[in-house]
Amino acid sequence: FFSLIVPTRKRPEKLARFLDSVARTAAHPERVEVVLVIDDDDRASCVSHPRLNVKHAVGAPGRTMGALNNAGFASTTGDWVMLLNDDVIVRTPNWDAIALKCAAKFPDPFVLLHVNDTLIRHHFCVFPLVHRAFYELCGEVCPVAYRRYRIDDHIEDVFNLLTV
């Protein structure tokens, strides 16, 4: 059901902590796929996890964050796709079941869900979760030109335009 796209580079301790938190809190960790987007010179990030389906999208170093997220999406198979960072620690028990329950309230798959990161809370879209149909319709997660930040804003802006 879920594909988590996680660009990472040479931070294996944070990555291990992230993966453990996902597996520990998911109601159905067997339904979670984590796509690690890594550089081909970073073999330390080619990790696995005993409770999660972990895939590797490997490419050349120096790609923009837009390119990394698009490469990650190309390797996903889940219905719901979430953009994340390797320093995230998931703390909400059954987060996957909660997300599916929220999504079920809408008549079609074109809905934007995002987390309350306890810092910015509900005022800002952080770590967007959307159905893969949205990215397939758009043709990409975001333009490759996004070097680092504002991808979350880009996705939220598209949904704000859809609302109008």
MARBA-3410 file (N, C-alpha, C, O; in Angstrom, 1 decimal):
164
0.8,-1.2,0.0,0.0,0.0,0.0,0.8,1.3,0.0,0.5,2.2,-0.7 ~ 1.9,1.3,0.8,2.7,2.6,1.0,4.1,2.4,0.4,4.8,1.4,0.6 ~ 4.5,3.5,-0.3,5.9,3.6,-0.7,6.4,4.9,-0.1,5.9,6.0,-0.3 ~ 7.5,4.8,0.6,8.2,5.9,1.2,9.4,6.2,0.4,10.3,5.3,0.3 ~ 9.6,7.4,-0.1,10.7,7.8,-0.9,11.7,8.5,0.1,11.3,9.6,0.6
12.9,8.0,0.2,13.8,8.6,1.2,15.2,8.8,0.5,16.0,7.9,0.5 ~ 15.5,10.0,0.0,16.9,10.3,-0.4,17.8,10.3,0.8,17.4,10.9,1.9 ~ 18.9,9.7,0.7,19.9,9.6,1.8,21.3,9.6,1.3,21.6,9.2,0.2 ~ 22.2,10.1,2.1,23.6,10.1,1.7,24.5,10.1,2.9,24.6,11.0,3.7 ~ 25.2,8.9,3.1,26.2,8.7,4.1,25.7,9.1,5.5,26.4,9.8,6.3
24.5,8.7,5.9,24.0,8.9,7.2,23.4,7.6,7.7,22.2,7.5,8.0 ~ 24.2,6.5,7.8,23.6,5.2,8.1,22.9,5.1,9.4,22.0,4.3,9.6 ~ 23.5,5.8,10.4,22.9,5.7,11.8,21.5,6.3,11.8,20.5,5.8,12.3 ~ 21.3,7.5,11.1,20.0,8.1,11.0,19.0,7.3,10.2,17.9,7.1,10.5 ~ 19.6,6.7,9.2,18.7,5.9,8.3,18.2,4.6,9.1,17.1,4.3,8.9
19.1,4.0,9.8,18.7,2.8,10.6,17.6,3.2,11.6,16.7,2.5,11.8 ~ 17.8,4.4,12.3,16.8,4.8,13.3,15.5,5.1,12.6,14.4,4.8,13.1 ~ 15.5,5.7,11.4,14.3,6.0,10.6,13.6,4.7,10.3,12.4,4.5,10.6 ~ 14.3,3.7,9.7,13.7,2.4,9.3,13.1,1.7,10.5,12.0,1.1,10.4 ~ 13.8,1.7,11.6,13.3,1.0,12.8,12.0,1.7,13.3,11.1,1.0,13.7
11.9,3.0,13.2,10.7,3.7,13.6,9.6,3.5,12.7,8.4,3.3,13.2 ~ 9.8,3.3,11.4,8.7,3.0,10.5,8.2,1.6,10.8,7.0,1.4,10.9 ~ 9.1,0.6,11.0,8.7,-0.7,11.2,8.0,-0.9,12.6,7.0,-1.6,12.7 ~ 8.5,-0.2,13.6,7.9,-0.3,14.9,6.5,0.3,15.0,5.7,-0.2,15.8 ~ 6.2,1.4,14.2,4.9,2.1,14.4,3.9,1.7,13.4,2.7,2.0,13.6
4.3,1.0,12.3,3.3,0.7,11.2,2.4,-0.5,11.7,2.8,-1.4,12.4 ~ 1.1,-0.3,11.5,0.2,-1.4,11.8,0.5,-2.6,10.9,0.3,-3.8,11.3 ~ 0.9,-2.4,9.7,1.2,-3.4,8.7,2.5,-3.2,8.0,2.5,-2.7,6.9 ~ 3.6,-3.4,8.7,4.9,-3.1,8.1,5.2,-3.9,6.8,6.0,-3.5,6.0 ~ 4.5,-5.0,6.7,4.7,-5.8,5.5,4.1,-5.1,4.2,4.4,-5.5,3.1
3.3,-4.1,4.5,2.7,-3.4,3.4,3.4,-2.0,3.1,2.9,-1.2,2.4 ~ 4.6,-1.9,3.7,5.3,-0.6,3.5,6.6,-0.9,2.7,7.4,-1.8,3.1 ~ 6.8,-0.2,1.7,7.9,-0.3,0.8,8.7,1.0,1.0,8.2,2.1,0.9 ~ 10.0,0.9,1.3,10.9,2.1,1.5,11.9,2.1,0.3,12.6,1.1,0.1 ~ 11.8,3.2,-0.4,12.8,3.3,-1.6,13.8,4.3,-1.1,13.6,5.5,-1.0
15.0,3.8,-0.9,16.2,4.6,-0.6,16.8,5.1,-1.9,17.2,4.3,-2.7 ~ 16.9,6.4,-2.0,17.5,7.0,-3.2,18.9,7.4,-2.8,19.1,8.3,-2.0 ~ 19.9,6.7,-3.4,21.3,6.8,-2.9,22.2,7.1,-4.1,21.9,6.8,-5.2 ~ 23.4,7.6,-3.8,24.4,7.8,-4.8,25.2,6.5,-5.0,25.4,5.8,-4.0 ~ 25.7,6.3,-6.2,26.4,5.1,-6.4,27.8,5.0,-5.7,28.4,4.0,-5.7
28.2,6.1,-5.1,29.5,6.1,-4.3,29.2,5.9,-2.8,30.1,6.2,-2.0 ~ 28.0,5.6,-2.5,27.6,5.5,-1.1,27.0,4.1,-0.7,25.8,4.0,-0.5 ~ 27.9,3.2,-0.7,27.5,1.8,-0.5,27.0,1.6,1.0,26.2,0.7,1.3 ~ 27.4,2.5,1.9,27.0,2.4,3.3,25.5,2.6,3.4,24.9,2.1,4.4 ~ 24.9,3.2,2.5,23.4,3.5,2.6,22.6,2.4,1.9,21.4,2.5,1.9
23.2,1.4,1.3,22.5,0.3,0.7,22.2,-0.7,1.8,22.7,-1.8,1.9 ~ 21.2,-0.4,2.6,20.9,-1.2,3.8,19.5,-1.9,3.5,18.8,-1.6,2.6 ~ 19.2,-2.8,4.4,18.0,-3.5,4.3,17.4,-3.5,5.7,18.0,-2.9,6.7 ~ 16.2,-4.0,5.9,15.6,-4.0,7.2,14.8,-5.3,7.3,14.1,-5.7,6.3 ~ 14.8,-6.0,8.4,14.2,-7.3,8.5,12.6,-7.3,8.4,12.0,-8.3,8.1
12.0,-6.1,8.7,10.6,-6.1,8.7,10.0,-5.2,7.6,8.8,-5.1,7.4 ~ 10.8,-4.6,6.8,10.4,-3.7,5.7,10.9,-4.2,4.4,12.0,-4.8,4.3 ~ 10.2,-3.9,3.3,10.6,-4.1,1.9,11.4,-2.9,1.6,10.8,-1.8,1.3 ~ 12.7,-3.0,1.5,13.6,-1.8,1.2,14.2,-2.0,-0.2,14.8,-3.1,-0.5 ~ 14.0,-1.0,-1.0,14.6,-1.0,-2.4,15.6,0.1,-2.5,15.6,1.0,-1.6
16.5,0.0,-3.5,17.5,1.0,-3.7,17.4,1.6,-5.1,17.4,0.8,-6.0 ~ 17.3,2.9,-5.2,17.3,3.6,-6.4,18.7,4.3,-6.5,18.8,5.4,-5.9 ~ 19.6,3.7,-7.2,21.0,4.2,-7.2,21.3,5.0,-8.4,20.9,4.7,-9.5 ~ 22.0,6.1,-8.2,22.3,7.0,-9.4,23.6,7.8,-9.1,24.2,7.6,-8.0 ~ 23.9,8.6,-10.0,25.1,9.5,-9.9,25.0,10.5,-8.8,23.9,11.0,-8.5
26.1,10.8,-8.1,26.1,11.8,-7.1,25.8,13.2,-7.7,26.0,13.4,-8.9 ~ 25.3,14.1,-6.9,25.1,15.5,-7.3,23.8,15.8,-7.9,23.6,16.9,-8.4 ~ 22.9,14.9,-7.9,21.5,15.1,-8.4,20.8,16.1,-7.5,21.0,16.2,-6.3 ~ 19.9,16.9,-8.1,19.0,17.7,-7.3,18.0,16.9,-6.5,17.8,15.7,-6.8 ~ 17.4,17.6,-5.6,16.4,16.9,-4.8,15.2,16.5,-5.6,14.5,15.4,-5.4
14.9,17.3,-6.6,13.8,17.0,-7.6,14.1,15.7,-8.3,13.3,14.8,-8.5 ~ 15.4,15.6,-8.8,15.8,14.4,-9.5,15.8,13.2,-8.6,15.4,12.1,-9.1 ~ 16.2,13.4,-7.4,16.2,12.2,-6.4,14.8,11.7,-6.2,14.6,10.5,-6.2 ~ 13.9,12.6,-5.9,12.5,12.2,-5.6,11.9,11.5,-6.9,11.1,10.6,-6.7 ~ 12.2,12.1,-8.1,11.6,11.5,-9.3,12.2,10.1,-9.5,11.5,9.2,-9.9
13.5,9.9,-9.2,14.2,8.6,-9.3,13.6,7.6,-8.3,13.3,6.4,-8.7 ~ 13.3,8.1,-7.1,12.7,7.2,-6.1,11.3,6.8,-6.6,10.9,5.6,-6.4 ~ 10.5,7.7,-7.1,9.1,7.4,-7.6,9.2,6.3,-8.6,8.3,5.4,-8.7 ~ 10.1,6.4,-9.5,10.3,5.4,-10.6,10.4,4.0,-10.1,10.2,3.0,-10.8 ~ 10.9,3.9,-8.8,11.1,2.5,-8.2,10.0,2.1,-7.3,10.0,1.0,-6.8
8.9,2.9,-7.2,7.9,2.6,-6.2,6.8,1.7,-6.9,6.7,1.7,-8.1 ~ 6.1,1.0,-6.0,5.0,0.2,-6.5,3.7,0.4,-5.6,2.7,-0.1,-6.0 ~ 3.9,1.1,-4.5,2.7,1.3,-3.6,1.7,2.2,-4.2,1.9,3.0,-5.1 ~ 0.5,2.1,-3.6,-0.7,3.0,-4.0,-0.5,4.4,-3.5,-0.8,5.3,-4.2 ~ 0.0,4.5,-2.3,0.2,5.8,-1.6,1.7,6.0,-1.5,2.5,5.2,-1.1
2.1,7.2,-1.9,3.6,7.6,-2.0,3.8,8.8,-1.1,3.1,9.8,-1.1 ~ 4.8,8.6,-0.2,5.2,9.7,0.7,6.7,10.1,0.5,7.5,9.2,0.4 ~ 6.9,11.4,0.6,8.3,11.9,0.5,8.8,12.1,1.9,8.1,12.8,2.7 ~ 9.9,11.6,2.3,10.5,11.7,3.6,12.0,12.0,3.6,12.6,11.9,2.5 ~ 12.5,12.2,4.8,13.9,12.4,4.9,14.5,11.3,5.9,13.7,10.7,6.6
15.8,11.1,5.8,16.3,10.0,6.6,16.5,10.3,8.1,16.8,9.4,8.9 ~ 16.3,11.6,8.4,16.4,11.9,9.9,15.0,12.0,10.6,14.9,12.4,11.7 ~ 14.0,11.5,9.9,12.6,11.5,10.5,12.6,10.3,11.4,13.1,9.3,11.2 ~ 11.8,10.5,12.5,11.5,9.5,13.5,10.0,9.4,13.6,9.4,10.3,14.0 ~ 9.4,8.3,13.1,8.0,8.1,13.1,7.6,7.7,14.6,8.1,6.8,15.1
6.6,8.5,15.1,6.2,8.2,16.5,4.8,7.8,16.6,4.3,7.4,17.7 ~ 4.0,8.0,15.6,2.5,7.7,15.7,2.2,6.2,15.4,2.5,5.7,14.3 ~ 1.7,5.6,16.5,1.4,4.1,16.3,0.3,4.0,15.2,-0.7,4.8,15.2 ~ 0.4,3.0,14.4,-0.6,2.7,13.4,-0.8,3.8,12.3,-1.9,4.0,11.8 ~ 0.3,4.6,12.1,0.2,5.7,11.1,-0.3,5.3,9.8,-1.0,6.1,9.1
0.0,4.1,9.3,-0.5,3.6,8.0,-2.0,3.4,8.0,-2.7,3.8,7.0 ~ -2.5,2.8,9.0,-4.0,2.6,9.1,-4.7,3.9,9.3,-5.8,4.1,8.7 ~ -4.1,4.9,10.0,-4.7,6.2,10.2,-4.8,6.9,8.8,-5.8,7.5,8.5 ~ -3.7,6.8,8.1,-3.6,7.5,6.8,-4.7,6.9,5.8,-5.4,7.7,5.1 ~ -4.8,5.6,5.8,-5.8,5.0,4.9,-7.2,5.4,5.3,-8.1,5.6,4.5
-7.5,5.5,6.6,-8.8,5.9,7.1,-9.1,7.3,6.7,-10.2,7.6,6.3 ~ -8.1,8.2,6.7,-8.3,9.6,6.3,-8.6,9.6,4.8,-9.5,10.3,4.3 ~ -7.8,8.9,4.0,-7.9,8.9,2.6,-9.3,8.3,2.1,-9.9,8.8,1.1 ~ -9.8,7.4,2.9,-11.1,6.8,2.5,-12.3,7.8,2.6,-13.4,7.5,2.1 ~ -12.1,8.9,3.3,-13.1,9.9,3.4,-13.4,10.6,2.1,-14.3,11.4,1.9
-12.5,10.5,1.1,-12.6,11.2,-0.2,-13.0,10.3,-1.3,-12.6,9.1,-1.3 ~ -13.8,10.8,-2.2,-14.4,10.0,-3.3,-13.4,9.5,-4.4,-13.7,8.6,-5.1 ~ -12.2,10.2,-4.5,-11.3,9.8,-5.5,-9.9,9.8,-4.9,-9.7,10.3,-3.8 ~ -8.9,9.4,-5.6,-7.5,9.3,-5.0,-6.8,10.6,-5.0,-5.6,10.7,-4.5 ~ -7.4,11.7,-5.5,-6.7,13.0,-5.6,-6.9,13.8,-4.3,-7.7,14.7,-4.2
-6.1,13.4,-3.3,-6.1,14.0,-2.0,-4.7,14.1,-1.5,-3.9,13.3,-1.7 ~ -4.5,15.2,-0.8,-3.1,15.4,-0.2,-3.3,15.3,1.3,-4.0,15.9,2.0 ~ -2.5,14.3,1.9,-2.4,14.1,3.3,-1.0,14.5,3.7,0.0,14.3,2.9 ~ -0.8,15.0,4.9,0.5,15.3,5.4,0.5,15.2,6.9,-0.5,15.2,7.5 ~ 1.7,15.1,7.5,1.9,14.9,8.9,1.8,16.2,9.7,2.1,17.3,9.1
1.6,16.0,10.9,1.8,17.1,11.9,3.1,16.8,12.5,3.3,15.9,13.3 ~ 4.1,17.6,12.1,5.5,17.3,12.5,5.8,17.9,13.9,6.9,17.9,14.4 ~ 4.8,18.4,14.6,4.8,19.0,15.9,5.6,20.3,16.0,5.7,20.9,17.1 ~ 6.2,20.7,14.9,6.9,22.0,14.9,6.0,23.0,14.1,5.7,24.1,14.7 ~ 5.7,22.7,12.9,4.9,23.6,12.1,3.4,23.2,12.2,2.6,24.1,11.8
3.2,22.1,12.6,1.8,21.5,12.8,1.0,21.5,11.5,1.6,21.1,10.4 ~ -0.2,21.8,11.5,-1.1,21.7,10.3,-1.0,22.9,9.4,-1.7,22.9,8.4 ~ -0.2,23.9,9.7,-0.1,25.1,8.9,0.7,25.0,7.7,0.7,25.9,6.8 ~ 1.4,23.9,7.5,2.4,23.7,6.4,2.4,22.3,6.0,2.6,21.4,6.9 ~ 2.4,22.0,4.8,2.5,20.7,4.3,3.9,20.2,4.4,4.8,20.6,3.8
4.1,19.2,5.3,5.4,18.6,5.5,5.3,17.1,5.2,4.3,16.4,5.7 ~ 6.2,16.6,4.4,6.2,15.2,4.1,4.8,14.7,3.4,4.1,13.9,4.0 ~ 4.6,15.2,2.2,3.3,14.9,1.6,3.1,13.4,1.3,4.0,12.7,0.9 ~ 1.9,13.0,1.5,1.4,11.7,1.1,0.3,11.8,0.1,-0.8,12.4,0.4 ~ 0.5,11.3,-1.1,-0.5,11.3,-2.1,-0.6,10.0,-2.8,0.3,9.1,-2.7
-1.7,9.8,-3.5,-1.9,8.6,-4.3,-1.0,8.6,-5.5,-0.8,9.7,-6.1 ~ -0.5,7.5,-5.9,0.4,7.5,-7.1,-0.2,8.0,-8.3,0.4,8.5,-9.2 ~ -1.6,7.9,-8.4,-2.3,8.4,-9.5,-2.0,9.9,-9.8,-2.0,10.4,-10.9 ~ -1.8,10.7,-8.7,-1.5,12.1,-8.8,-0.2,12.3,-9.5,-0.1,13.1,-10.5 ~ 0.9,11.6,-9.1,2.2,11.7,-9.7,2.2,11.2,-11.1,2.8,11.8,-12.0
1.4,10.2,-11.4,1.3,9.6,-12.8,0.6,10.7,-13.7,1.0,10.8,-14.8 ~ -0.4,11.3,-13.2,-1.1,12.4,-13.9,-0.1,13.6,-14.2,-0.1,14.1,-15.3 ~ 0.6,13.9,-13.2,1.6,15.1,-13.3,2.8,14.7,-14.2,3.4,15.5,-14.8 ~ 3.1,13.4,-14.2,4.3,13.0,-15.0,5.6,13.0,-14.2,6.6,12.5,-14.7 ~ 5.5,13.5,-13.0,6.7,13.5,-12.1,6.3,13.9,-10.7,5.2,14.4,-10.5
7.2,13.7,-9.7,6.9,14.2,-8.4,7.0,15.7,-8.4,6.1,16.4,-7.8 ~ 8.0,16.2,-9.0,8.2,17.7,-9.1,9.3,17.9,-10.2,9.9,17.0,-10.6 ~ 9.4,19.2,-10.6,10.4,19.5,-11.6,11.8,19.2,-11.1,12.1,19.4,-9.9 ~ 12.6,18.7,-11.9,14.0,18.4,-11.6,14.8,19.6,-11.0,15.7,19.5,-10.3 ~ 14.3,20.8,-11.4,15.0,22.0,-11.1,15.0,22.3,-9.6,15.8,23.1,-9.1
14.1,21.6,-8.8,14.1,21.8,-7.4,15.4,21.3,-6.8,15.6,20.1,-6.7 ~ 16.3,22.2,-6.4,17.6,21.8,-5.9,17.6,21.1,-4.5,18.2,20.1,-4.3 ~ 16.8,21.7,-3.6,16.8,21.2,-2.3,15.4,21.3,-1.6,14.8,20.3,-1.2 ~ 15.0,22.6,-1.4,13.8,22.8,-0.6,12.6,23.2,-1.5,12.7,23.4,-2.7 ~ 11.4,23.2,-0.8,10.2,23.7,-1.4,9.4,22.7,-2.2,8.4,23.1,-2.8
9.8,21.5,-2.3,9.0,20.4,-3.0,7.7,20.3,-2.3,6.7,20.1,-3.0 ~ 7.7,20.3,-1.0,6.4,20.1,-0.3,5.4,21.3,-0.7,4.3,21.1,-0.9 ~ 6.0,22.5,-0.7,5.2,23.7,-1.2,4.6,23.5,-2.6,3.5,23.8,-2.8 ~ 5.5,23.0,-3.4,5.1,22.8,-4.8,3.8,21.8,-4.9,2.9,22.1,-5.6 ~ 3.9,20.7,-4.2,2.8,19.8,-4.2,1.6,20.4,-3.5,0.4,20.2,-4.1
1.7,21.1,-2.4,0.6,21.7,-1.8,0.0,22.8,-2.7,-1.2,22.9,-2.8 ~ 0.8,23.5,-3.4,0.3,24.6,-4.3,-0.6,24.0,-5.4,-1.6,24.5,-5.8 ~ -0.2,22.8,-5.9,-1.0,22.1,-7.0,-2.3,21.8,-6.4,-3.4,22.0,-7.0 ~ -2.4,21.3,-5.2,-3.6,20.9,-4.6,-4.5,22.1,-4.2,-5.7,22.1,-4.3 ~ -3.8,23.2,-3.8,-4.6,24.5,-3.6,-5.2,25.0,-4.9,-6.3,25.5,-4.9
-4.5,24.8,-6.0,-5.1,25.2,-7.3,-6.2,24.3,-7.7,-7.3,24.8,-8.2 ~ -6.1,23.0,-7.4,-7.2,22.1,-7.6,-8.5,22.5,-6.8,-9.6,22.3,-7.3 ~ -8.2,22.9,-5.6,-9.3,23.3,-4.7,-10.1,24.5,-5.3,-11.3,24.6,-5.3 ~ -9.3,25.5,-5.9,-10.0,26.7,-6.5,-10.8,26.2,-7.7,-11.4,27.1,-8.3
END
